[in-house]
Amino acid sequence: MSKLLIAATGLAAATALTFGGTGTQAASTTLLPAGHSFAAKLSGKATFVAGSTTMTCSVSASSPSTGAANQVPAAPANHNAAGPVTVPINPPTFSSCTTSIFGVNVSVTTNATNGAWALTAQNGTPATAGFSIPKGGVVLKTSGLASCTITASPSGATTVNGSWTNGAPSSLAISGAAVPATVTGGLLCPTGNQSANFSATYQITDTTDAAQQITVTG
């Protein structure tokens, strides 16, 4: 039973991806097209692995609404001569999630209560990108055989790095990224600090002009 909840921890922690990092390169970066809005949509499935247990979500997305979220900055702010370009995004949603353990259901909520989510892109060979999640930005609750609350990034902002590929559409691939979480609940919950690995690929599409692509260059 404890393996089950550790896996649930993985979902919360991984969801914290849901969204961080930039890599270590300091090359000049330009995010294009300047001023265009974009959406990040899961391609395939997101997996969350903790020990021998896997959790899977088949739907996840961060979409533009109003304001600067999910919008490439206008020039010249879309260019950084000394490093990455960071863009605030709306908290991603996660749904259609299942666990490999029978009898347990999960629900995932995201928030920006303690700070903004962001997408950060860094030009390089290869280009890198990732999502950042603010403190407590993802909360996962299990029900059924066990009722636990799993909070991702409990102590502060967390970064989840991946590789960026320009294309039609461009993509951000995250593989085996570790994210911290904390668990509270009843006797069947593995309370305390936990961690898990997250893997997912997101397609990044231009929602201002579908004929154009969101790209990372120098």
Buried (B, 14 or more C-beta within 10 A) or exposed (E): BEBBBBBBBBBBBBBBBBBBBBBEBBBBBBBBBBEBBBBBBBBEBBBBBBEEBBBBBEEBBBBBEEEBBBBBBEEEEBBBEEBBBBBBBBBBBBEEBBBBBEEBEBEBBBBBEEBBBBBBBBBBEEBBBBBBBBBBBBBBBBEEBBBBBBBBBBEEBBBBBBBBBBEEBBBBBBEEBEBBBBBEBEEBBBBEEBBBBBBBBBBBBBBBEEEEBBBBEE
